[in-house]
Amino acid sequence: MPRTEKQNSFHDPLEALEKLLSHFDHQGVVIGGVAVSLLGQARFTEDLDAMVLLSVEEIPCFLTAAKKEGIEPRISQAEEFARRNRVLLLRHTRSQTAIDISLGMLPFEQEMVQRSVVYEIDAALKIHLPTPEDLIIMKAVAHRPKDLLDIQGIIQSCPNLDRERIRDWVTQFADILETPELWEDIAVWL
């Protein structure tokens, strides 16, 4: 499949990120704008995002493996920041592409990794992505205006969604977070 210009610009950092995830049995998925562009409709993004099932105790080991793949922290005290906020702020050194790694642990995140799909960018690069349903669930919880637009694009591109899974998880998050609009705002599209 021919690559788009954006995929070309992200090829090396995506390859480095996928190699990093392989050190941890691919217990993670690429999310964010890249996943939306591949599973839904193309959109601009400046960085790479991933979610990895990783405990805070594993952060030093993860950072060591990242360095071997040409990925380094982009802030000082990255480990301490990740322990507090459950996100590692990294950068692919050669391309200067920012990479945000969310540290997952929730049952939904564990399921998302188990259900992940391998997407072939080209013969040399395959990446792990969430299913379209799981990406919609993540976007519904984040619930920013761009997330709602991303959800619409994924729904338009994926007509055979498991709508029951989406409803079940989003309503659970809506109940826990006491924000019924997480479901109400997307229900009309499903």
C-alpha positions as CSV (number, residue, x, y, z in Angstrom):
1,M,0.0,0.0,0.0
2,P,1.4,3.4,-0.8
3,R,2.2,5.6,2.2
4,T,0.9,9.0,2.8
5,E,3.3,11.9,3.5
6,K,2.4,11.8,7.2
7,Q,3.0,8.1,7.4
8,N,6.4,8.7,5.7
9,S,7.3,11.3,8.3
10,F,6.3,9.0,11.1
11,H,7.9,5.8,9.6
12,D,11.1,5.9,11.6
13,P,9.7,6.9,15.0
14,L,6.8,4.4,14.5
15,E,9.4,1.7,13.8
16,A,11.4,2.6,16.8
17,L,8.2,2.7,19.0
18,E,7.1,-0.7,17.7
19,K,10.6,-2.2,18.4
20,L,10.4,-0.7,21.9
21,L,7.0,-2.4,22.4
22,S,8.4,-5.7,21.3
23,H,10.8,-5.6,24.3
24,F,7.6,-5.8,26.4
25,D,5.8,-8.5,24.5
26,H,3.8,-6.0,22.6
27,Q,1.8,-5.1,25.7
28,G,0.8,-1.8,24.1
29,V,-0.9,-0.2,21.2
30,V,-0.4,3.0,19.1
31,I,-3.3,5.3,19.8
32,G,-4.0,9.0,19.0
33,G,-3.9,10.7,15.7
34,V,-2.0,8.0,13.9
35,A,-4.5,5.3,15.0
36,V,-7.4,7.5,14.0
37,S,-5.8,8.2,10.6
38,L,-5.4,4.5,9.9
39,L,-8.7,3.2,11.4
40,G,-10.9,6.2,10.6
41,Q,-10.2,9.3,8.6
42,A,-6.9,11.0,8.0
43,R,-6.1,13.9,10.2
44,F,-3.1,16.0,11.2
45,T,-1.1,15.0,14.2
46,E,2.3,16.2,15.4
47,D,3.2,13.4,17.7
48,L,2.9,9.7,18.4
49,D,0.8,8.3,21.2
50,A,0.8,4.9,22.7
51,M,-0.7,3.1,25.7
52,V,1.5,0.4,27.3
53,L,0.6,-2.0,30.2
54,L,3.4,-1.0,32.4
55,S,3.7,-0.6,36.2
56,V,5.6,2.4,37.6
57,E,8.2,0.0,38.9
58,E,9.0,-1.0,35.3
59,I,9.6,2.6,34.2
60,P,13.4,2.5,34.5
61,C,13.6,-0.7,32.5
62,F,11.3,0.8,29.9
63,L,13.5,4.0,29.6
64,T,16.6,1.9,29.2
65,A,15.0,-0.1,26.4
66,A,13.7,3.1,24.8
67,K,17.2,4.6,24.7
68,K,18.4,1.5,22.8
69,E,15.7,2.3,20.2
70,G,16.7,6.0,19.9
71,I,13.9,7.2,22.1
72,E,14.7,9.4,25.1
73,P,12.9,11.5,27.6
74,R,12.0,15.0,26.4
75,I,11.7,16.5,29.9
76,S,14.0,16.3,32.9
77,Q,12.7,14.1,35.7
78,A,10.7,12.0,33.2
79,E,10.5,9.1,35.6
80,E,9.1,11.1,38.4
81,F,6.7,12.8,36.1
82,A,5.5,9.4,34.9
83,R,5.1,8.1,38.4
84,R,2.8,11.0,39.2
85,N,0.9,11.3,35.9
86,R,1.1,7.8,34.4
87,V,2.5,9.2,31.2
88,L,6.1,9.2,29.8
89,L,7.0,12.2,27.7
90,L,9.6,10.9,25.2
91,R,11.1,11.9,21.9
92,H,12.5,10.0,18.9
93,T,15.9,11.6,18.8
94,R,16.7,11.3,15.1
95,S,13.3,12.8,13.9
96,Q,12.6,14.9,17.1
97,T,9.1,13.4,17.0
98,A,7.4,13.6,20.4
99,I,6.1,10.3,21.8
100,D,3.6,10.2,24.7
101,I,3.3,6.8,26.4
102,S,0.3,6.4,28.7
103,L,0.9,3.7,31.4
104,G,-2.1,1.4,31.3
105,M,-3.4,-0.8,34.1
106,L,-7.3,-0.7,33.9
107,P,-9.2,-3.8,32.9
108,F,-10.4,-2.0,29.8
109,E,-6.8,-1.2,28.8
110,Q,-5.8,-4.9,29.4
111,E,-8.6,-6.0,27.1
112,M,-7.7,-3.4,24.5
113,V,-4.2,-4.9,24.3
114,Q,-5.5,-8.4,24.1
115,R,-7.9,-7.5,21.3
116,S,-5.3,-5.3,19.4
117,V,-4.8,-5.8,15.7
118,V,-1.7,-5.7,13.7
119,Y,-1.8,-3.1,11.0
120,E,0.7,-3.3,8.1
121,I,2.1,0.1,7.2
122,D,4.4,-1.5,4.6
123,A,6.4,-4.7,4.2
124,A,8.9,-3.6,6.8
125,L,6.6,-2.0,9.4
126,K,3.6,-3.5,11.2
127,I,2.2,-1.7,14.3
128,H,-0.3,-2.8,17.0
129,L,-3.5,-0.7,17.0
130,P,-6.6,-0.9,19.2
131,T,-9.8,-2.2,17.5
132,P,-11.9,0.7,16.1
133,E,-14.4,0.0,19.0
134,D,-11.7,0.4,21.6
135,L,-10.3,3.5,20.0
136,I,-13.8,5.0,20.1
137,I,-14.1,4.1,23.8
138,M,-10.8,5.8,24.6
139,K,-11.8,8.9,22.5
140,A,-15.2,9.0,24.3
141,V,-13.5,9.1,27.7
142,A,-11.0,11.8,26.6
143,H,-14.0,13.7,25.2
144,R,-12.3,16.8,23.7
145,P,-13.9,18.3,20.6
146,K,-11.2,16.7,18.4
147,D,-12.0,13.3,20.0
148,L,-15.6,13.7,19.1
149,L,-14.7,14.4,15.5
150,D,-12.4,11.4,15.5
151,I,-15.2,9.2,16.7
152,Q,-17.4,10.4,13.9
153,G,-14.7,9.6,11.4
154,I,-14.1,6.1,12.8
155,I,-17.9,5.4,12.7
156,Q,-18.1,6.5,9.1
157,S,-15.1,4.4,8.1
158,C,-16.1,1.2,10.1
159,P,-19.8,0.4,9.5
160,N,-19.6,-3.0,11.3
161,L,-18.7,-1.8,14.7
162,D,-19.6,-3.8,17.9
163,R,-21.9,-1.0,19.1
164,E,-22.8,-3.0,22.2
165,R,-19.2,-3.1,23.4
166,I,-18.8,0.6,22.9
167,R,-22.1,1.3,24.8
168,D,-21.1,-1.0,27.7
169,W,-17.7,0.4,28.2
170,V,-18.5,4.1,27.7
171,T,-21.5,3.9,30.0
172,Q,-19.4,2.2,32.7
173,F,-16.8,5.0,32.4
174,A,-19.6,7.6,32.4
175,D,-21.0,6.2,35.6
176,I,-17.7,6.0,37.3
177,L,-16.7,9.5,36.3
178,E,-20.2,10.8,36.9
179,T,-20.3,12.3,33.4
180,P,-23.3,10.9,31.5
181,E,-22.4,13.1,28.5
182,L,-19.6,10.6,27.7
183,W,-22.3,8.3,26.3
184,E,-25.0,10.8,25.6
185,D,-22.8,12.9,23.2
186,I,-21.9,9.9,21.0
187,A,-25.1,7.7,21.3
188,V,-26.8,9.5,18.4
189,W,-24.0,8.4,16.0
190,L,-24.2,4.7,17.1
